[in-house]
Amino acid sequence: MLDFYAIERLLTPEQRAVRDAVREFVDGEIIPNVREWWDRHEFPNAIKDKFGALGLFGANLPEEYGCAGIDSIAYGLINYELERGDSGLRSFASVQGALVMYPIFAYGSEEQRRRYLPELAAGRLIGCFGLTESDGGSDPGAMRTRAHRDGAGWILDGSKMWITNSPIADIAIVWAKDDDDVVRGFIVPAGTTGYSAPEIESKMSLRASSTGEIVLEECRVGPEALLPESKGLRSPLGCLTQARYGISWGALGALEAVYTCARDYAATRTTFGKPIAARQLVQDKLVRMVTDHSLGLLMSYQLGRLKDEKRMTFAQVSMAKRNNVRVALNGARLAREILGGNGISTEYPVIRHMLNLETVDTYEGTHDIQTLIIGREITGVNALE
Ligand SMILES: Cc1cc2nc3c(=O)[nH]c(=O)nc-3n(C[C@H](O)[C@H](O)[C@H](O)COP(=O)(O)OP(=O)(O)OC[C@H]3O[C@@H](n4cnc5c(N)ncnc54)[C@H](O)[C@@H]3O)c2cc1C
């Protein structure tokens, strides 16, 4: 692990063991194959069983529901290592854990927890999280998807856009406004009449991940579909806080990948009789990358401690997501420059990470939206709405 500031020493033996196991898996199973998956725009379906067997789904949730029950820093390190492989595969696991398992855990009934969480943890069921609509993801309160009462059950109508895992999902967590205009969450099985999830084909980012729409046309679900404790926009936003935490770690894994590639390339690429690593302009880029990585890692490490102490605020999460993703994206752009023409070839991991990070910078709240969340917190003035 890239660790200029010896953060390794702060890790417990359990955290190191988790990190090492995932690192070995990523080196053995993801890095040798991901270029092919990405080039073909293919989600590697068989990976879900391997993620399940390794306990990577919802690993921070309790053991009584079939999860690993690890602490937040070990959970962060899983995200770091997965995204060192590819942001799309980290997104696949993050959505399953933070956006599907977490809402069932936090807002579901005990019956829903017992029914779904062990299956999701094992990768026998895959889920997706439908919040964004085509009219604008930054303002989820303006959602048009409706949930009308239908006797004891509900009829869902509307559509969702840019939904990770939706084409491959067995269940969807769908957010919709009820007859009182209150946002509620529903577990919708993919086979329900009126539900469809077409794939979005034309994307140049997260190409090893499956992204789609969710279309709900008079989609009837029973009373058991409602997450009973989901009440208002706070519920989906609570899920985003969980996901943003993991992203803050994950982006640094991608930064390690592009930094390492650029450093090694610079050591052997010779121009004007010297390796380009001997040039001050190239060293400046590498120094910026490794400094940003060190600062980001310290921030995420402390954020993990605050999370376990239940003192983490959503503005702190926004700061870590905003900073770490943007420095990873900037680092990927610098690495791309260092590789020259080879920087645009998927023979090297740099352009893949760079294009992936464009999505990571946008989803779960764009860079600008995180800025406005932090700005509101520190000034007390709301510039977001
Ligand atoms: C590959 C991929 C996977 C995704 N996966 C999921 C998923 O699984 N589930 C899900 O629900 N969503 C998902 N999303 C959607 C993602 O969360 C949204 O794209 C994101 O929230 C931004 O919404 P938008 O694209 O509609 O942009 P918009 O909201 O239209 O924003 C456009 C621009 O305007 C800026 N802007 C918006 N409002 C303001 C403001 N008040 N002040 C200043 N600037 C503002 C934004 O920062 C952005 O730059 C995914 C997106 C992608 C690309």
The ligand as a Tripos MOL2 file, in Angstrom:
@<TRIPOS>MOLECULE
LIG
   53    58     1     0     0
SMALL
NO_CHARGES

@<TRIPOS>ATOM
      1 C1        -22.0950    5.9230  -13.8090 C.3       1 LIG1
      2 C2        -23.0540    6.5220  -12.8210 C.ar      1 LIG1
      3 C3        -23.6060    5.7330  -11.8100 C.ar      1 LIG1
      4 C4        -24.5580    6.2530  -10.9350 C.ar      1 LIG1
      5 N1        -25.1520    5.4370   -9.9900 N.ar      1 LIG1
      6 C5        -26.2300    5.8970   -9.2940 C.ar      1 LIG1
      7 C6        -26.9990    5.0170   -8.4550 C.ar      1 LIG1
      8 O1        -26.6540    3.8440   -8.2810 O.2       1 LIG1
      9 N2        -28.1310    5.4830   -7.8580 N.ar      1 LIG1
     10 C7        -28.5480    6.7780   -8.0250 C.ar      1 LIG1
     11 O2        -29.5810    7.1280   -7.4720 O.2       1 LIG1
     12 N3        -27.8240    7.6570   -8.7870 N.ar      1 LIG1
     13 C8        -26.6930    7.2350   -9.4340 C.ar      1 LIG1
     14 N4        -25.9840    8.0980  -10.2480 N.ar      1 LIG1
     15 C9        -26.4850    9.4460  -10.4430 C.3       1 LIG1
     16 C10       -25.6220   10.5340   -9.7980 C.3       1 LIG1
     17 O3        -25.7670   10.4870   -8.4060 O.3       1 LIG1
     18 C11       -26.0270   11.8760  -10.4200 C.3       1 LIG1
     19 O4        -25.5240   11.8980  -11.7530 O.3       1 LIG1
     20 C12       -25.5260   13.0560   -9.6300 C.3       1 LIG1
     21 O5        -26.1740   13.1660   -8.3930 O.3       1 LIG1
     22 C13       -25.7110   14.3770  -10.3980 C.3       1 LIG1
     23 O6        -27.0110   14.4740  -10.9010 O.3       1 LIG1
     24 P1        -27.2070   14.8590  -12.4510 P.3       1 LIG1
     25 O7        -26.3400   14.0000  -13.2720 O.co2     1 LIG1
     26 O8        -28.6560   14.8420  -12.7320 O.co2     1 LIG1
     27 O9        -26.6320   16.3500  -12.5670 O.3       1 LIG1
     28 P2        -27.4280   17.6870  -12.1780 P.3       1 LIG1
     29 O10       -28.0580   17.5730  -10.8580 O.co2     1 LIG1
     30 O11       -28.2690   18.0740  -13.3500 O.co2     1 LIG1
     31 O12       -26.2010   18.7110  -12.0680 O.3       1 LIG1
     32 C14       -25.5450   19.2360  -13.2500 C.3       1 LIG1
     33 C15       -24.4670   20.2190  -12.7970 C.3       1 LIG1
     34 O13       -25.0710   21.3000  -12.0850 O.3       1 LIG1
     35 C16       -24.4410   21.4660  -10.8210 C.3       1 LIG1
     36 N5        -25.4380   21.8970   -9.8560 N.ar      1 LIG1
     37 C17       -26.6330   21.3060   -9.5750 C.ar      1 LIG1
     38 N6        -27.2870   21.9960   -8.6130 N.ar      1 LIG1
     39 C18       -26.4530   23.0240   -8.2600 C.ar      1 LIG1
     40 C19       -26.5480   24.0770   -7.3000 C.ar      1 LIG1
     41 N7        -27.5800   24.1900   -6.4480 N.pl3     1 LIG1
     42 N8        -25.5220   24.9670   -7.2260 N.ar      1 LIG1
     43 C20       -24.4120   24.8300   -8.0380 C.ar      1 LIG1
     44 N9        -24.2850   23.8450   -8.9490 N.ar      1 LIG1
     45 C21       -25.2830   22.9560   -9.0440 C.ar      1 LIG1
     46 C22       -23.8840   20.0840  -10.4750 C.3       1 LIG1
     47 O14       -22.8090   20.1950   -9.5600 O.3       1 LIG1
     48 C23       -23.4390   19.5850  -11.8400 C.3       1 LIG1
     49 O15       -22.1680   20.1160  -12.1390 O.3       1 LIG1
     50 C24       -24.9480    7.6110  -11.0620 C.ar      1 LIG1
     51 C25       -24.3390    8.4290  -12.0370 C.ar      1 LIG1
     52 C26       -23.4120    7.8960  -12.9090 C.ar      1 LIG1
     53 C27       -22.8010    8.7920  -13.9640 C.3       1 LIG1
@<TRIPOS>BOND
     1     1     2 1
     2     2     3 ar
     3     2    52 ar
     4     3     4 ar
     5     4     5 ar
     6     4    50 ar
     7     5     6 ar
     8     6     7 ar
     9     6    13 1
    10     7     8 2
    11     7     9 ar
    12     9    10 ar
    13    10    11 2
    14    10    12 ar
    15    12    13 ar
    16    13    14 ar
    17    14    15 1
    18    14    50 ar
    19    15    16 1
    20    16    17 1
    21    16    18 1
    22    18    19 1
    23    18    20 1
    24    20    21 1
    25    20    22 1
    26    22    23 1
    27    23    24 1
    28    24    25 2
    29    24    26 1
    30    24    27 1
    31    27    28 1
    32    28    29 2
    33    28    30 1
    34    28    31 1
    35    31    32 1
    36    32    33 1
    37    33    34 1
    38    33    48 1
    39    34    35 1
    40    35    36 1
    41    35    46 1
    42    36    37 ar
    43    36    45 ar
    44    37    38 ar
    45    38    39 ar
    46    39    40 ar
    47    39    45 ar
    48    40    41 1
    49    40    42 ar
    50    42    43 ar
    51    43    44 ar
    52    44    45 ar
    53    46    47 1
    54    46    48 1
    55    48    49 1
    56    50    51 ar
    57    51    52 ar
    58    52    53 1
@<TRIPOS>SUBSTRUCTURE
     1 LIG1         1 GROUP 0 **** ****
